[in-house]
Structures are given as C-alpha cells and as structure tokens.
Amino acid sequence: MSPDGVPDWLPEWCLDHLGNRPAAVLFRRRSMSAVFGLRLADGTTAVVKARPGDGRAVSCVAAQARLAENGFPCARPLTPVVGVGPLAVHAEEFRPGGEVLSGDSPEVAGRYAEVFARLMTGLADLDVAPPLPNPRWVRWDHTDPGLWPSIESLDEKDQSLVPAHVLETAGRARRRLLAAGLPCVLGHADFEAHNLRWHDHEVRTVHDWDSLAWQPEAALVGAASAVFPKVGPATLPPIDSTEAFLAAYQDARGRSFTAEEQQVAWAAGLWPAAHDIRWESLHGYTAVSGKAFWTQAAERLRRATA
C-alpha cells in the first residue's frame, strides 16, 4: 500500500485505463471488495473496485453497463474488467449524493419493490454467463456438505452458537427452494437500504452490482422483500411489509406469480435472514433480527409450504 492508502498498482492502472493518475483519494472502503473513490490529475472523478477474480465480475459489470445505458439509476462503468494478479478490477463513474430511505413499513416496501421491478425488467433479456457461485447469502443451491455453503472462516467457529430454530428454519426453507425447479434469471441479491440512495422521493443510485445472482425470479424477489430495510445488522421486516413488496413487484411487472412462485418467494426471504443470524451468532453478536425471526418463522414457512 502507498502512503495515501491505495494499492501500489492503482496509480499506474488509472493511468493506463483512465488516462490519469490519482491526485486525491475521496474515500476508501473495504468489505468483500476494495473500493476507492478518486479524483484524477485532470480533475475528473472515478471509483475503482477490486475484488477476488472468481469469474463473476465480467457478467456483473456487463449487467451494470446495460442498465446504465438504458437510463437505470446506477453508476456507469468506465472500463471493462481487468485482471490485476488475483484481482478483477474495473472503474465506474462516481455518483455521490442522495439519502438512505429508512423504514420497513408497507409503503416503504412498495417503493423499494417498484425499483426492484425496474431492475429485473432491465436485466430480463441480457445474455451473459451466470455469475456463479452465487453470493453466499443466497447460495442455498450449493453442493457442499451440510446446510450452509462451505466458508472456512465461518465453518471453523463453534457452530453450537447458532440457535437450533434458525438451523431448522433454514433447512426447511432450503428444501422448499431446491424442490421448486423454476428457471434461473439474473438479479440483484443484495437489495438492502444501504445500497440505494434516494432524492426527492425518487431513487438516485443503486449500488453493489458485485452482488448479482443467478436464481429464480421469485426467489430473488422474495430475498429482496426480506432485506430491503437493512442498513447494518440483520433485520427482518413485518410480514405485511413483505406482502406489500411482493404485491407491488408483481403490479410493476404486470404479471402475477404462480402459487409455486409465491411459495418460493416466502421461502427465499428466510434464507438470507437465517444466514445473517448465523454470521452474527458465530461472531458473538446479538442478532437484531433474532426476535422477528423467532416470531415470524412459522408463518413464513406456512406461506412457503415448507
């Protein structure tokens, strides 16, 4: 790392692919990807993202580019994906501003659902390689032994810390999802409040295109209907807000889900919630969503026929 906190390869990468070296670092964030907001020497701005080169990035950036070209509110990619050692790197425009839309009411759920419907419509005919493996919080279709996808940093921890009812619920939801046999489509799998920015009641930017997944449409919608309020620790909205999300999505898409799709949507909402509670339990945190999960699981499983 250089003294200003950016990787040693980044200045030359910017020169080669953006035409200028960085003059200032506007922000840096590191989670599953490393993200650098930069002001370049010519005064322009860009965001550079670097993540493990697992083969997913090319499809994710192609989807992001398609949506941006068609007017969907997301950052426009400025470069293709470029390999840098073990990393997949690309640059996109910097879109600052906007506010997080907080809340988990049915009205808020409907607003998020309408954006999700626009997103899914925009990706419906895009022909790209499926971005597999899916993000772990929607990877119920894994072929690893056991209930959860194999993740060494989690699997090596004391699994007895995960509440038994969370394991039972996750297992029942997963069996329902695997039994569905619905076709997979491309969609956003991390549609959480902190990944969207709003201005004057309109969505301004949807972020985190690294988190696209290849799952049935109803499953992606169901997962989004359960995570849309999330801004930090795991959360689970009231059941009537998930209902409102599912209804608003179908209205916006102009198509009603079949009975099986309805069931899959309810099952899919439970998996990321269970995954998050497991993660928080294994790291010694008190799961904020634990009470809601406990009180809602039976009804959500009933609606899933799981």
PyMOL commands that set and color helices and strands:
alter all, ss='L'
color gray80, all
select helices_A, chain A and resi 10-18+57-69+106-123+136-138+152-155+159-161+164-178+193-195+209-211+217-227+239-253+259-282+290-304
alter helices_A, ss='H'
color red, helices_A
select strands_A, chain A and resi 22-30+34-40+45-52+82-84+87-92+184-188+196-199+202-206+212-216
alter strands_A, ss='S'
color yellow, strands_A
deselect
rebuild
show_as cartoon
